[in-house]
Amino acid sequence: MISYEPLWKTMEQKGITTYVLINRYGINPRTIHNLKHNKSITMFTLEKLCAILECQADEIVQFLPDTDP
């Protein structure tokens, strides 16, 4: 399972909001929706977020073990 919890913490530390991602950096609102609902994003988007936030991928996404048997 994917979690973007690290992203929200990184954004808070850097003082960047979803509004800024959309309006200053051109991140698609649909992508923000996907992030908020822990849905997949492209590697291109992950790379772009890393560049914007000046961070590594593990500061944006974490992979959690599936709880399904």
VEXKE-990535 format. One record per residue: residue number from 1; residue in three letters; x, y, z of N, C-alpha, C in turn. Coordinates in pm, 1 decimal, padded with zeros to 6 digits. Layout:
<pts>
+-------+------+----------+----------+----------+----------+----------+----------+----------+----------+----------+
| dokol | sese |      npx |      npy |      npz |     capx |     capy |     capz |      cpx |      cpy |      cpz |
+-------+------+----------+----------+----------+----------+----------+----------+----------+----------+----------+
|   NUM |  ALA |        X |        Y |        Z |        X |        Y |        Z |        X |        Y |        Z |
...
+-------+------+----------+----------+----------+----------+----------+----------+----------+----------+----------+
</pts>
This chain:
<pts>
+-------+------+----------+----------+----------+----------+----------+----------+----------+----------+----------+
| dokol | sese |      npx |      npy |      npz |     capx |     capy |     capz |      cpx |      cpy |      cpz |
+-------+------+----------+----------+----------+----------+----------+----------+----------+----------+----------+
|     1 |  MET |  00083.4 | -00116.9 |  00000.0 |  00000.0 |  00000.0 |  00000.0 |  00088.8 |  00124.5 |  00000.0 |
|     2 |  ILE |  00045.2 |  00227.2 | -00069.4 |  00119.9 |  00351.5 | -00081.1 |  00065.1 |  00452.9 |  00018.5 |
|     3 |  SER |  00155.7 |  00527.7 |  00082.0 |  00115.6 |  00636.7 |  00169.8 |  00198.0 |  00760.1 |  00134.1 |
|     4 |  TYR |  00130.2 |  00872.2 |  00120.4 |  00198.2 |  00999.0 |  00092.9 |  00209.6 |  01083.7 |  00219.0 |
|     5 |  GLU |  00197.6 |  01021.4 |  00334.7 |  00211.3 |  01094.2 |  00461.6 |  00343.3 |  01171.5 |  00469.0 |
|     6 |  PRO |  00455.2 |  01112.6 |  00422.6 |  00580.5 |  01190.0 |  00426.6 |  00573.2 |  01318.4 |  00342.6 |
|     7 |  LEU |  00497.4 |  01316.0 |  00233.2 |  00483.0 |  01434.9 |  00148.2 |  00424.2 |  01550.8 |  00226.2 |
|     8 |  TRP |  00316.7 |  01525.5 |  00298.7 |  00248.7 |  01633.7 |  00370.5 |  00340.0 |  01691.9 |  00478.2 |
|     9 |  LYS |  00419.5 |  01608.2 |  00541.7 |  00514.5 |  01656.0 |  00642.3 |  00624.5 |  01739.4 |  00576.9 |
|    10 |  THR |  00675.1 |  01691.9 |  00463.3 |  00780.1 |  01764.2 |  00390.7 |  00727.6 |  01898.9 |  00342.3 |
|    11 |  MET |  00606.3 |  01899.6 |  00287.6 |  00547.7 |  02025.5 |  00239.9 |  00532.4 |  02125.0 |  00354.8 |
|    12 |  GLU |  00489.1 |  02077.4 |  00469.6 |  00472.2 |  02165.1 |  00585.7 |  00606.7 |  02223.5 |  00628.2 |
|    13 |  GLN |  00709.7 |  02139.6 |  00631.2 |  00843.2 |  02185.8 |  00670.5 |  00897.0 |  02290.1 |  00573.5 |
|    14 |  LYS |  00864.3 |  02274.7 |  00444.0 |  00915.9 |  02365.1 |  00341.0 |  00823.7 |  02484.9 |  00318.1 |
|    15 |  GLY |  00706.6 |  02485.0 |  00381.8 |  00613.1 |  02595.9 |  00365.6 |  00546.7 |  02600.6 |  00229.2 |
|    16 |  ILE |  00525.1 |  02483.7 |  00170.2 |  00462.3 |  02475.0 |  00038.4 |  00324.7 |  02410.2 |  00052.9 |
|    17 |  THR |  00225.0 |  02473.0 | -00007.8 |  00087.7 |  02422.6 | -00001.5 |  00048.9 |  02357.8 | -00133.8 |
|    18 |  THR | -00064.7 |  02289.5 | -00133.4 | -00114.1 |  02231.9 | -00258.7 | -00148.5 |  02344.0 | -00357.7 |
|    19 |  TYR | -00194.3 |  02456.7 | -00306.8 | -00223.9 |  02573.1 | -00393.1 | -00098.2 |  02615.1 | -00469.9 |
|    20 |  VAL |  00014.0 |  02621.0 | -00399.4 |  00141.0 |  02658.4 | -00462.7 |  00182.4 |  02552.9 | -00565.3 |
|    21 |  LEU |  00167.1 |  02425.1 | -00531.2 |  00202.8 |  02318.9 | -00627.0 |  00123.9 |  02333.4 | -00756.5 |
|    22 |  ILE | -00003.9 |  02363.6 | -00744.1 | -00090.8 |  02375.5 | -00861.5 | -00060.4 |  02502.7 | -00939.9 |
|    23 |  ASN | -00057.8 |  02616.0 | -00870.2 | -00051.1 |  02745.1 | -00939.6 |  00088.8 |  02793.2 | -00974.4 |
|    24 |  ARG |  00188.9 |  02759.7 | -00895.4 |  00324.5 |  02803.7 | -00926.4 |  00401.2 |  02699.2 | -01006.2 |
|    25 |  TYR |  00377.1 |  02571.7 | -00975.6 |  00457.4 |  02466.3 | -01037.3 |  00382.7 |  02382.7 | -01140.7 |
|    26 |  GLY |  00254.2 |  02408.9 | -01159.9 |  00179.3 |  02341.0 | -01265.3 |  00142.6 |  02196.7 | -01237.5 |
|    27 |  ILE |  00139.9 |  02157.4 | -01110.1 |  00095.6 |  02021.8 | -01076.8 | -00055.3 |  02015.3 | -01100.1 |
|    28 |  ASN | -00099.1 |  01913.4 | -01171.3 | -00240.0 |  01898.2 | -01204.9 | -00324.0 |  01874.8 | -01078.8 |
|    29 |  PRO | -00437.9 |  01943.3 | -01066.6 | -00524.9 |  01920.3 | -00950.3 | -00565.6 |  01773.8 | -00933.7 |
|    30 |  ARG | -00577.7 |  01702.5 | -01042.7 | -00610.6 |  01559.7 | -01035.7 | -00498.0 |  01482.2 | -00965.4 |
|    31 |  THR | -00375.2 |  01523.7 | -00989.4 | -00261.0 |  01461.6 | -00921.7 | -00268.4 |  01487.0 | -00771.8 |
|    32 |  ILE | -00305.3 |  01608.3 | -00733.2 | -00321.5 |  01640.4 | -00591.0 | -00429.7 |  01551.5 | -00530.4 |
|    33 |  HIS | -00538.4 |  01532.1 | -00604.6 | -00646.2 |  01443.2 | -00559.6 | -00591.8 |  01301.7 | -00536.6 |
|    34 |  ASN | -00513.3 |  01252.4 | -00632.2 | -00454.8 |  01118.4 | -00619.3 | -00364.1 |  01109.0 | -00497.0 |
|    35 |  LEU | -00286.4 |  01212.2 | -00473.1 | -00198.2 |  01213.1 | -00356.8 | -00278.1 |  01210.0 | -00227.2 |
|    36 |  LYS | -00383.1 |  01289.3 | -00221.9 | -00465.3 |  01295.7 | -00100.2 | -00535.6 |  01163.6 | -00071.2 |
|    37 |  HIS | -00559.1 |  01084.7 | -00176.4 | -00630.1 |  00957.5 | -00161.0 | -00536.8 |  00836.7 | -00173.6 |
|    38 |  ASN | -00405.6 |  00860.3 | -00159.3 | -00304.2 |  00753.9 | -00164.5 | -00315.7 |  00666.0 | -00288.1 |
|    39 |  LYS | -00341.9 |  00729.9 | -00401.1 | -00345.8 |  00657.9 | -00528.7 | -00211.1 |  00676.4 | -00598.7 |
|    40 |  SER | -00186.5 |  00595.9 | -00698.9 | -00055.8 |  00599.9 | -00764.4 | -00036.8 |  00727.5 | -00846.6 |
|    41 |  ILE |  00089.1 |  00765.9 | -00859.6 |  00129.9 |  00876.0 | -00945.3 |  00242.9 |  00824.4 | -01033.1 |
|    42 |  THR |  00276.4 |  00898.6 | -01136.2 |  00383.8 |  00855.0 | -01225.8 |  00520.3 |  00886.0 | -01164.2 |
|    43 |  MET |  00621.6 |  00817.5 | -01212.9 |  00758.1 |  00845.3 | -01169.0 |  00798.0 |  00986.9 | -01210.0 |
|    44 |  PHE |  00747.9 |  01033.6 | -01323.5 |  00774.8 |  01169.4 | -01368.5 |  00726.0 |  01269.5 | -01263.6 |
|    45 |  THR |  00603.8 |  01246.4 | -01212.2 |  00546.6 |  01334.7 | -01110.7 |  00626.8 |  01327.2 | -00981.4 |
|    46 |  LEU |  00666.3 |  01207.9 | -00941.9 |  00747.9 |  01190.9 | -00822.0 |  00879.3 |  01267.8 | -00837.0 |
|    47 |  GLU |  00939.6 |  01256.0 | -00953.2 |  01065.1 |  01326.4 | -00980.7 |  01044.7 |  01478.0 | -00974.0 |
|    48 |  LYS |  00933.2 |  01524.5 | -01029.6 |  00901.7 |  01667.2 | -01028.8 |  00879.9 |  01717.5 | -00886.0 |
|    49 |  LEU |  00808.1 |  01641.0 | -00805.7 |  00786.3 |  01679.1 | -00666.0 |  00917.9 |  01683.3 | -00589.3 |
|    50 |  CYS |  01006.2 |  01586.4 | -00615.3 |  01137.5 |  01585.5 | -00550.7 |  01216.5 |  01711.8 | -00586.1 |
|    51 |  ALA |  01209.6 |  01753.5 | -00711.1 |  01280.6 |  01873.9 | -00754.6 |  01220.4 |  01998.7 | -00689.7 |
|    52 |  ILE |  01088.8 |  02007.0 | -00687.5 |  01020.9 |  02123.3 | -00628.9 |  01052.8 |  02134.2 | -00479.7 |
|    53 |  LEU |  01044.1 |  02022.7 | -00409.8 |  01062.3 |  02022.3 | -00264.7 |  01208.1 |  02003.3 | -00221.9 |
|    54 |  GLU |  01296.8 |  01983.1 | -00320.4 |  01439.1 |  01960.2 | -00294.7 |  01457.8 |  01851.0 | -00189.9 |
|    55 |  CYS |  01403.3 |  01733.2 | -00224.3 |  01407.6 |  01620.9 | -00130.9 |  01422.8 |  01489.4 | -00207.7 |
|    56 |  GLN |  01427.6 |  01381.1 | -00133.2 |  01436.6 |  01247.6 | -00191.5 |  01298.3 |  01182.4 | -00192.0 |
|    57 |  ALA |  01283.5 |  01076.8 | -00269.9 |  01154.6 |  01008.7 | -00284.9 |  01098.5 |  00959.8 | -00151.7 |
|    58 |  ASP |  01185.7 |  00917.9 | -00059.5 |  01135.5 |  00867.8 |  00068.3 |  01078.6 |  00979.1 |  00157.5 |
|    59 |  GLU |  01097.4 |  01103.5 |  00116.0 |  01036.6 |  01215.9 |  00186.8 |  00901.1 |  01252.1 |  00126.1 |
|    60 |  ILE |  00859.1 |  01174.1 |  00026.3 |  00730.8 |  01195.9 | -00040.6 |  00639.7 |  01075.5 | -00026.4 |
|    61 |  VAL |  00694.0 |  00957.1 | -00046.2 |  00610.7 |  00836.5 | -00047.0 |  00673.2 |  00727.3 |  00037.4 |
|    62 |  GLN |  00588.2 |  00647.1 |  00098.6 |  00636.1 |  00527.5 |  00166.9 |  00545.6 |  00411.2 |  00128.3 |
|    63 |  PHE |  00604.9 |  00294.9 |  00125.8 |  00532.3 |  00174.3 |  00091.2 |  00508.4 |  00094.1 |  00217.7 |
|    64 |  LEU |  00381.4 |  00068.5 |  00244.3 |  00341.6 | -00005.2 |  00363.4 |  00300.4 | -00146.4 |  00324.8 |
|    65 |  PRO |  00324.4 | -00243.3 |  00410.4 |  00282.7 | -00380.5 |  00378.9 |  00131.0 | -00389.1 |  00367.9 |
|    66 |  ASP |  00085.3 | -00469.6 |  00272.6 | -00057.3 | -00494.8 |  00256.2 | -00108.5 | -00574.2 |  00376.0 |
|    67 |  THR | -00224.4 | -00539.3 |  00425.6 | -00280.7 | -00609.8 |  00540.9 | -00375.4 | -00722.2 |  00499.3 |
|    68 |  ASP | -00396.4 | -00737.5 |  00369.2 | -00482.7 | -00845.9 |  00320.7 | -00410.9 | -00979.8 |  00336.7 |
|    69 |  PRO | -00485.0 | -01084.6 |  00375.3 | -00420.6 | -01217.2 |  00390.6 | -00379.6 | -01277.1 |  00258.5 |
+-------+------+----------+----------+----------+----------+----------+----------+----------+----------+----------+
</pts>
